[in-house]
């Protein structure tokens, strides 16, 4: 897609990525919630009045999550899978550690192709290297839609359920499909090491229009190909409650402000920083909305095994 086409306002979005069941182990409590990039980004797009489709794979036992999303005005295209992806996110003084005791079947090209003609923006949010079938990345390289990519899942590997940093073999194909890319600092270092290039060279190599780098409580930066970088400051809206989903919320809010409302990069980043700060403070997507117990989802045996590892 050309840079001119990137700045044509999009009308509808499909978010491609896992809907998950998350066990978030915080310093003072544990939360069991529906989550995943598709959930947080999808709800953020809808709260910005964007027609939204989610493409995911959720097992029949957890279809209450999909019913919840539909009640929020989101269309859902869920494929067949024996398991729903489950994550354990442990917030520790040294940083977050993660494990994935269960994974859904990969999201296939047929699922994405079934919705691509109904949208003009696709938001790719893989949570792990096998979350999205690589045929999706190759298929979207010929798309006229705006392709937004969060690289988080392509900078991880899963070894017996434990998640560690590593570049996916499909990273280059995903970057080649993308117009807009987001990474946090640690993810960016994995991408640099895997591809052997800095941001500017990567943007030229893969024809990427904008690259977003988030730095949590230190703000972040927007890198525009052929233009200057834009720094944004963090926004303080109260003490943190749960950081889960903040990056997904940020990217969706930025995409709306920048590529639907056509705000300049700095203004779009400020908008996204405020929205994601509200998410961290528990005031954007209410935890009660996603509470697993209210959805009839149990803290099952796979989480128990993860706690014992």
N, C-alpha and C positions, 0 to 999 in steps of 0.2 A: 504494500500500500504506500502511496506517495505521502509526503508530509502535508500536502494540500488536502488530501483525502482524510488524513488523521484529524484535521481541524474542521471537518464537516460534522455537525452535531449528530450523534447517534440517537435512535429512537427506542430501541429495545435491546435487552441484554440476555445472554445465556451464561450462567455460571456453571462451569464444568469442574467437578471435584467432589471429594467425599463429604457426605453428611455423616457425622460421627456420634458416638457416645463417649464423652470425655469424663474421666475421673481427675479432677483438678485438686491436687493436694497442696494446700496453702499452709502458711505458718500456723494459723490458728483454727483451721477448719478444712473439711473436705467437701467438695461439691461434685455431684454427679449430674451432668447436663448433656443435652443434645448440643452438638457443635459442628466443627469442620468449616473449611473455607466456604463451601457452598451455602451453609446456613448463615454465617455472619455476613458474608458479602451479599448474599441474596436478600436478607432482611434490610441491609443498608440501602441497596438499590430501591427496594420497595418504599422505604421511608423517604426516599427522594422522588417518589412518584414515577419511577421508571418501570415499564412493563418488564417482568422478569420471569425467566425460565431457569430451573435448576436441573442439571443433568448429573445423575448420581446413581449409586447402587446401594439399596438398603434392603435387608432381609425382611421377609414377611412378618417376623415376630416384632419388628420395630417400626412398622408402618404408621404408628401413631405420630412419629416425627413428621412424616410426609403430610399427614392430615393437618398437623399444626401449621406447617408451611403454607399449605393450600388456604387455610383460614386467614393467613396474612396476605392473601392475594397473589401468591406465587404459583406459577404453573410448575409441575414436577414431571420429569421424565426419568423414572427409576427403572433400572434393568434388573435382571435376575441375579441373585447372589445368595450363597448359603450363610454368609455372615455380614454383619454391619461392621465397618471399621471402628475399632475402639482404641482410644489413646489414654495413656496415663501421663499427666503433666505434673511434675513435682517442682515446686518453687522452693529453692534452697538458697542459703546465703551466697554460695559460689555461683549461682545461676540456675537456669532451668535444665532439668533432665527429663527425658521422654522415653516412653516405651509404647509399643503397639502390640498388645496381646491378641488382636484379631484384625484381619484385613478383609475388606469386601473384594469381589471380583473387579478387575480393571474396567474402567469406563471405555467402551468401544467406539470405534469410528462410526458405526451404524447409528448409535445413540445420538452422537453429535450431528451427523448428517441429517437426522430426522428433524432437527430444530434449526439448523443454520439458516434456512431460507426465511425464517420467521423473525430473525434478529439481525442487527447490523453492528453488534458488539459482542465478542466472546471473551469472557473473563476466565482464564485457566488458573485453577488453584490446586494443583496436586499436593497432597500431604506426604507422599512417599514416592519412591521411584516407579513403583508399579501401579500407582493410583489411576493414571490415564494411559491407555494403550498408545505406544509410539506412533501408530498409524494416524492418530488424531493430529499430532504435530506435523507430520508430513502432509496430511490432507489439507490442513489449514494454511500451508505455505502458499496456496493458490487462491486464498479467500480474499474477497473485497471488503470484508468486515474489519472493524477495528479489533485487533487481538491484544489483549492485556494479559500479562503473564506474571504471576507470583512464583519465583523460582524455589521457594522454600523446600518443597518435596523433592526437587531435583538436586539438592545439595545435602541429601541424607542417604544413608544406607541402613537397612534393618538386619541385624544379626541376632537370630533367636529372640526376636521381639524387642531387643534394645536398639535404640536409634543413635547413630553416630554421624559425624560430618563426613561427607564424601560426595564427589561429583558423579552424577549419573551419566551413563553412556548415552542417554537420550537428551542430555542438556543442550548440545549444539543444535539438534533438530528443533527443540522447543524455542530456542533463541531465534532461529531462522524464521520461525512462524510469527514471532511477536513484533508488535509495533511499540508497545509500552512494557517495561520490565520493572519489577520491584524486588529488592533484596534488602535484608538488614546487613549490618556490618560483617557479621560472621559468615553469612551466606555469600556475601560479595567476595570474601577471601577465598572461599571454596571455588567459586566460579572463576576467579582470576587464576588460581592454581590449576584448575582443570583445563582452562582454555589458553593459558599462557599469555594473557593480555590484560591491560587495564580497561577501565570503562570506556574511554574514548575510542580505543582500538576495537573493542567489542561492538560498540555501536556502529562503527563503520563496517566492520566485517559482516555483521548480521542485519544491517539496515534497520536499526532500532532508532525510533524518533526521540524517545525520552526514557531515562533510567532513573528510578527513584531509589534513594538509599535512606533507610530509616535507622535512627540511632536512639530510639526509645526516649528516655528522659533528657537526652541532649539534642533533640530535634532531628534534623536530617537535611538532605539536599536533593534537588532535582537537576539532573544533567540533561541538557537539550542538545541534540546533535547539531553541530554547526553554529551553536549559540553559546551564551554564557551560562554558568551554573547559578542556581538559585538556592540559597540557604533558607531554612525555616526554623523558627524557635519552638521549643516545647510549649505546651499550654498546660497550666495548672488549674484544675477544676475541683480538687479535693483529694483526700488520701486514697491510695490505690485499694481496690477491692479484689479484682481478679483480672490479670492482663490477658487472659485467653481470648483470642479473636480480635485483639486490637489491630494487628497488622492487616487482617482481612477487611475490617471496617475502614481502616485508613485508605487502602487501595480503592475500594468501591467508592468512598466519598470523594477521593481525588479524581477518579475517572469521571464521575458525574460533573463535578465542578469544572474540570478542565475540558472535557470532550463532549459534554452535553450543553453546559451553560457557557462554554468557551471563555472561562476566566483565564487570566495569565497564570503561569506556573506558580509564582509565589503566592498569589491569592488562593489558588486551588489547594496548595499545600497547607496554608493557614486554616482553611476550612476543614480539611481532612485531619489536621493535628487536633483541632478542637473536638471533632466528633470522636476520634479515637481516644482522646483523653477522657471524654465522658464515658466511653465504654469501659476503660480501666477503672474508673471511679464507680462503676455500677449504675450509671444513670442514662445509658443509651438503650441497649437491649437488655431488658430486665431479666435477671437470672431466673426469676420465678416463671417466666414464659417458657424457658428451656429446661426447667427442672425435670429430671428423669422420673422421679416418683410420681409427679402429676401426670406424666405420660404413660405410666404403668410399666416402666422399664426398670429392671432390677440390677443391683450391683452384683453381677453374676460371677461364675467360677473363673472365667478368664482373667478378671481383675484380681481375684484372690491369688491366682498363680503368679501374676505380675508382682504383687506385693511381697511374695515369698522369695522372688529371685534376688 
